[in-house]
Amino acid sequence: MLKVVLVYPQIPPNTGNIARTCAATKTPLHLVEPLGFEISDRTLKRAGLDYWEYVDLHRHASLAELAQISGRWVCFSKQGDYHFREFQYRQDDCLLFGSETNGLPPEVLARHPSVYIPIEQPMVRSFNLSVSVAIGLFEARRQLMP
């Protein structure tokens, strides 16, 4: 089963929106600490609306703890090696997304396959994190659907 992993997320509404997407698709959501907010944060709850009971939520104290779950890590990064549509996803993939300001740690990117979502306008630095998760998750699901 695909998993969405947020590594050191900082902005509560982004995580709330991602949680809502994960609830709608029955995709487990893994959060790697430290988080830039309290899990009980009002804006986090508001962004997830009343869907939190449907989120398969997992918290990890570190990347080392996250490594205990099964699955290949697929990193999403502006400097990724593969176009996100050309990459071949697998059912057990963990789709990793870094913090809004720093992305994924370099040591993670160096050890795992990485994909990028193209941005046409060079003056735009990145997509919103929740948009990137939706794009990546739905492409992986599209490829894996029978």
N, C-alpha and C positions, 0 to 999 in steps of 0.2 A: 504494500500500500504506500502511495506517495505520502510524504510528510513535508510540511512547511516549517522551516527553522529560521527564527529571527535571532541573530547574534548581536547582543548588546543594543536592543532597540531603545530609542531615546524619546520618541514623541508619542504620547498616549493615543491621540486620535488615529494615527497610522496603525498602531497595534490593534486598536478596537475595530477598525475597518477590515483589517486582515483576519481577525478572529471571526468576523461576520462572514467573510468569504469562505473561511475554513468550515464554519458551521453549515453553510449552505451546500458545500460540496462533500461534507463528511470527511474532511481531510484533517488529520491530527496536526495541531499547532504546538511547536516546541519553542520555548523562550530560553535563551542562554543569558544568564546573569553576568555582570550587573545590568539591571534595567535602569533606564533613566527616569523611572516613575514608580510609584507604588501600584501594585496590581489592583488595589481597591480604588485607584484614582477615578474621580468623578468623570473626567473627560474620556478616560478609557472605557468606562462602563457605558457612557452615552453613545460613543461611536459604535459599540457592539450592540446597542439597543437592548432588546430583551431576549437576545439569542445566546447569552452566555451559557445557559444550561445545555445547549447543544454543541458547545465547543469541547473537543477532546484535547484539553490543555495539559501540557507537560512543562515543568520548569526544571532547568538544569543549573547547578551552581557554577559550572565551568564547561569549557569545550571538552575537557577530558571526561567529564561525566556524560556529555552528549555522545561521545565516541562509544559508549557502551550500548547504544541502540543499534540495531542492524540497519544496513542499507548503505549505498554509495552516496557520498557527499557530492552534490553538484552545486558549484558556486556561481552566483549571479554577480557580475562585476562589469563595470564600464570597460575594463581592460581584459575582458574574457577572451578566450581563444577560439570559441565556436559561436556562430550565430545561433541564437536560441531556437530557431525553427529547424536548423540543420543538425542539431545535436540529437542523438538517439537516447531517449529517456527509457528507464526501466521501472517496473512496478515498485521496487523497493527503494527508489531514490529519495534522498533527503535534499530538498531544494533550499539551499542556504542563502540568506540575504543579510547583509551587514547593517550596521547602524546608519542612520540618515546622514551623519556628518563624516564618518570615517570609512564606511564600507566594511568589507571583511578584512580580518588581519592578514598581512602578507604571508605569514607562515601557513595559513589555511589555504590561501590561493596557490601557493607553491606546491602543495601536496595533492590537490584534487582537481578534477576537470572544471573548467570555468566557461561560462557562456555569457554573451552580451546581448542586450536589446538595443538595436540601432537607434540613434537619435539623428535626425536629418539636419536640424538647425545647430550649427556649431556653437552658438552662443548659449544654448541650453545645456546645463551641466548634467542633469539627470532627470529621470522620472520620479514622481512621488513613490515612496516605498510601497504603499498599498497598491498602486497601479502596476508596479514591477512584479509584485507577487501574483496579482491576478493574471497578467500576461504570461508569466512563466508557468504558473500552475495550470492554466487552461491549455497551453500548448502541450505540456506533458500529458494531460488528460486526453487531449485530442489524439495524440499519437498512440496512446495505450488503449483507447476504446476499441472494442471488437467491431 
